[in-house]
Amino acid sequence: MSKALILNFSQVSHNQTEVESQIRDIFFMTSSKKEFHSQKEKEEFEWKYLGFYLKNFPDFSWICVDANIVVGYILGIPYSQNEDLYKIQPHLKQFESYFVDYPAHLHINCRPEAQGKGVGKQLIMTLLNQLSEQKIRGVHIMTGTTSLNRHFYLKMGFDREIEHTGILFMGAKL
Ligand SMILES: CC(C)(COP(=O)(O)OP(=O)(O)OC[C@H]1O[C@@H](n2cnc3c(N)ncnc32)[C@H](O)[C@@H]1OP(=O)(O)O)[C@@H](O)C(=O)NCCC(=O)NCCS
């Protein structure tokens, strides 16, 4: 992965449709939800955790490209207290009191064959530096309480852990 490039999504002008399609592939490949009752349900799921971020926060979206293939992406939002987001992700509201210290959040996924090679670390460090430069005080993620990715986030400094209704909230100060 030594030649892999980290690019800001808002600056991808060439082949944007192809890049979006590769991001979408990674999204569905890595998602724990595999079954959809209808195309509409599938599209709503994609909008909730992918499309909303690319459309509204392209500056906080980064991709890792290796040999012309998108091997990972990270989507960020600087302030999670966002009424439009609450409409599609109502579960966020139960952690609202922690958004004072950890206002930003992110979603990250890497292609299965690119995992464990430092791509996730490069992507997350890029976003965390960007948020820190913009004086955002903290960032969080939400994952399953038994999820393996917890160890990745712990390594990346997400040391504030709160469990509630089967969701694990992990926060990092910036
Ligand atoms: C979680 C994920 C983004 C991590 O990215 P990655 O490229 O595989 O991780 P990296 O290779 O950059 O690892 C960075 C560090 O975390 C550690 N790490 C990563 N995954 C780990 C795991 N499952 N258990 C323990 N440590 C782990 C690495 O050992 C490495 O430590 P180091 O810096 O001391 O060498 C990626 O594996 C992935 O997409 N997983 C599937 C989807 C997923 O879980 N997404 C997150 C949804 S909340």
The ligand as an ORCA input file, in Angstrom:
! r2SCAN-3c Opt
* xyz 0 1
  C     -12.018     -1.098     10.739
  C     -11.175     -0.705      9.521
  C     -11.691      0.614      8.951
  C      -9.706     -0.533      9.975
  O      -8.915     -0.198      8.860
  P      -7.602     -1.072      8.517
  O      -6.961     -0.494      7.335
  O      -7.993     -2.506      8.433
  O      -6.724     -0.844      9.824
  P      -5.155     -0.493      9.859
  O      -4.416     -1.546      9.110
  O      -4.948      0.910      9.410
  O      -4.850     -0.624     11.395
  C      -4.507      0.474     12.234
  C      -4.181     -0.060     13.609
  O      -5.353     -0.657     14.196
  C      -5.079     -2.034     14.494
  N      -6.274     -2.816     14.162
  C      -7.014     -2.727     13.048
  N      -8.028     -3.610     13.089
  C      -7.876     -4.282     14.262
  C      -8.596     -5.323     14.897
  N      -9.700     -5.869     14.339
  N      -8.152     -5.761     16.103
  C      -7.049     -5.234     16.681
  N      -6.336     -4.210     16.137
  C      -6.753     -3.761     14.950
  C      -3.915     -2.427     13.630
  O      -3.182     -3.478     14.190
  C      -3.113     -1.145     13.556
  O      -2.319     -0.994     14.724
  P      -0.855     -0.285     14.648
  O      -1.103      1.153     14.255
  O      -0.322     -0.433     16.025
  O      -0.100     -1.025     13.596
  C     -11.200     -1.800      8.405
  O     -10.597     -2.984      8.885
  C     -12.593     -2.130      7.907
  O     -13.078     -1.516      6.970
  N     -13.238     -3.136      8.537
  C     -14.566     -3.620      8.094
  C     -15.656     -2.595      8.194
  C     -15.697     -1.897      9.543
  O     -15.652     -2.531     10.598
  N     -15.836     -0.542      9.469
  C     -16.044      0.280     10.641
  C     -17.527      0.391     10.917
  S     -17.838      1.234     12.486
*
